[in-house]
Amino acid sequence: MRFYRHHIYTHLVSLLGNPKPIREIRQQIIPKAQGTVLEIGVGPGVNFAHYNRARVGKVYALEPNPGMLRLAEKERDKLNLNLDIEFLEFPGERIPLSDHTVDTVVSTFTFCTIPAVAEAIQGLRRVLRPGGNLIFFEHGISPDLEIQRWQRRLEPIGRRVFGGCHLTRDIPALLAEAGFRIQQMETGYLAEFPKAWTHCWWGEATPQ
């Protein structure tokens, strides 16, 4: 299982995790990040190319999977970015930063995989400065009952194949329970993909 997670799964995400509909939304939301940024679950580094280097001073790139970190480092080097990126090999529940030290948190397709997701979101709130911003792009439970039934059937497969991925988490509710106020949000299914896997929310939230 360890070999699968650190090698096969990492390349699976690298190959399949950034198709055009997802990439277009990344291009819309990631440039909104500013100041000191914490990106949680950085994966293979597909967001790096979309940061506005005139607005961002530093990125803490948190990722517990060493295989993913290797891919992210290669992506950083390939892009030759003039951007200070510090890699942190920690899980989302253990953010090694002091309170109120970042201006922006970025999370894309991460909340679905963190085991103690409520604890992780509380940690994001802890490290954000007053007035800081959470930029999120996540997938989860559909509002359509028939799609929900398929999501519950498929969730065990997603958890085994895609690094613990849950299809039935209600991300906006989790954010609200952790003390975030959603400032703006869009939601919908990603075109050309099965609805059970691609009901998404993307937007911005601030700690209350």
LINPEUR-V161551 format. One record per pair of residues at least 12 apart in sequence whose ideal C-beta (glycine too) atoms are under 7 Angstrom apart, sorted by the first residue. I is the first residue (numbers start at 0). J is the second residue. If there is no record, write none. Layout:
i: <I & I>
j: <J & J>
//
This chain:
i: <4 & 4 & 5 & 5 & 5 & 6 & 8 & 9 & 9 & 9 & 9 & 9 & 12 & 12 & 13 & 13 & 16 & 16 & 17 & 20 & 20 & 20 & 21 & 24 & 24 & 25 & 25 & 25 & 25 & 26 & 28 & 28 & 28 & 29 & 29 & 29 & 29 & 29 & 30 & 30 & 31 & 31 & 32 & 32 & 32 & 32 & 32 & 32 & 33 & 33 & 33 & 33 & 34 & 34 & 34 & 34 & 35 & 35 & 35 & 35 & 35 & 36 & 36 & 36 & 36 & 36 & 36 & 36 & 36 & 37 & 37 & 37 & 37 & 37 & 37 & 38 & 38 & 38 & 38 & 39 & 39 & 39 & 39 & 39 & 39 & 40 & 40 & 40 & 40 & 40 & 40 & 41 & 41 & 41 & 41 & 42 & 42 & 42 & 43 & 43 & 43 & 43 & 44 & 44 & 44 & 44 & 46 & 46 & 47 & 47 & 47 & 47 & 48 & 50 & 52 & 52 & 52 & 55 & 56 & 57 & 57 & 58 & 58 & 58 & 59 & 59 & 59 & 60 & 60 & 60 & 60 & 61 & 61 & 61 & 61 & 62 & 63 & 63 & 63 & 65 & 68 & 68 & 71 & 72 & 91 & 91 & 91 & 92 & 92 & 92 & 92 & 92 & 94 & 94 & 96 & 98 & 98 & 99 & 99 & 99 & 99 & 100 & 101 & 101 & 101 & 101 & 102 & 102 & 103 & 103 & 103 & 104 & 104 & 104 & 105 & 106 & 106 & 107 & 108 & 108 & 108 & 110 & 110 & 110 & 110 & 111 & 111 & 111 & 111 & 111 & 111 & 112 & 112 & 112 & 114 & 116 & 116 & 117 & 117 & 117 & 120 & 120 & 120 & 121 & 124 & 124 & 124 & 124 & 127 & 131 & 131 & 132 & 132 & 133 & 133 & 133 & 134 & 135 & 135 & 135 & 136 & 136 & 137 & 137 & 137 & 138 & 138 & 138 & 139 & 139 & 139 & 139 & 139 & 139 & 140 & 140 & 140 & 141 & 141 & 146 & 146 & 146 & 149 & 150 & 150 & 150 & 151 & 153 & 153 & 154 & 154 & 166 & 166 & 170 & 171 & 171 & 174 & 178 & 178 & 179 & 179 & 179 & 179 & 180 & 180 & 180 & 181 & 181 & 182 & 182 & 182 & 183 & 183 & 184 & 184 & 185 & 185 & 186 & 186 & 187>
j: <64 & 162 & 64 & 65 & 66 & 66 & 162 & 43 & 64 & 66 & 67 & 70 & 42 & 43 & 43 & 70 & 42 & 45 & 45 & 189 & 190 & 191 & 189 & 136 & 201 & 46 & 49 & 107 & 136 & 49 & 134 & 136 & 201 & 46 & 49 & 50 & 105 & 134 & 49 & 51 & 134 & 203 & 50 & 54 & 55 & 103 & 105 & 134 & 54 & 55 & 102 & 103 & 55 & 56 & 102 & 103 & 56 & 57 & 100 & 101 & 102 & 55 & 57 & 58 & 59 & 101 & 102 & 103 & 105 & 59 & 61 & 96 & 101 & 104 & 126 & 58 & 60 & 61 & 105 & 61 & 91 & 104 & 106 & 109 & 123 & 61 & 62 & 91 & 106 & 109 & 112 & 60 & 61 & 62 & 71 & 62 & 67 & 71 & 67 & 70 & 71 & 74 & 70 & 71 & 74 & 75 & 105 & 107 & 74 & 75 & 78 & 80 & 78 & 82 & 80 & 81 & 82 & 82 & 83 & 83 & 85 & 82 & 83 & 84 & 85 & 87 & 96 & 84 & 85 & 86 & 87 & 87 & 89 & 91 & 94 & 88 & 88 & 89 & 90 & 88 & 86 & 88 & 86 & 86 & 109 & 113 & 119 & 113 & 115 & 118 & 119 & 122 & 122 & 126 & 126 & 125 & 126 & 126 & 127 & 128 & 129 & 126 & 126 & 127 & 128 & 131 & 128 & 131 & 131 & 132 & 134 & 123 & 127 & 133 & 134 & 135 & 137 & 136 & 136 & 137 & 138 & 137 & 168 & 170 & 173 & 137 & 138 & 139 & 164 & 165 & 168 & 162 & 163 & 164 & 163 & 168 & 173 & 173 & 176 & 177 & 173 & 174 & 177 & 177 & 177 & 178 & 179 & 206 & 206 & 205 & 206 & 203 & 205 & 179 & 203 & 204 & 203 & 201 & 202 & 204 & 199 & 201 & 170 & 199 & 200 & 197 & 198 & 199 & 166 & 167 & 168 & 169 & 170 & 198 & 167 & 168 & 169 & 194 & 198 & 194 & 195 & 198 & 195 & 166 & 167 & 195 & 167 & 166 & 195 & 166 & 167 & 195 & 196 & 200 & 184 & 200 & 204 & 206 & 207 & 204 & 205 & 206 & 207 & 204 & 205 & 207 & 202 & 204 & 203 & 204 & 205 & 202 & 203 & 200 & 202 & 201 & 202 & 199 & 200 & 199>
//
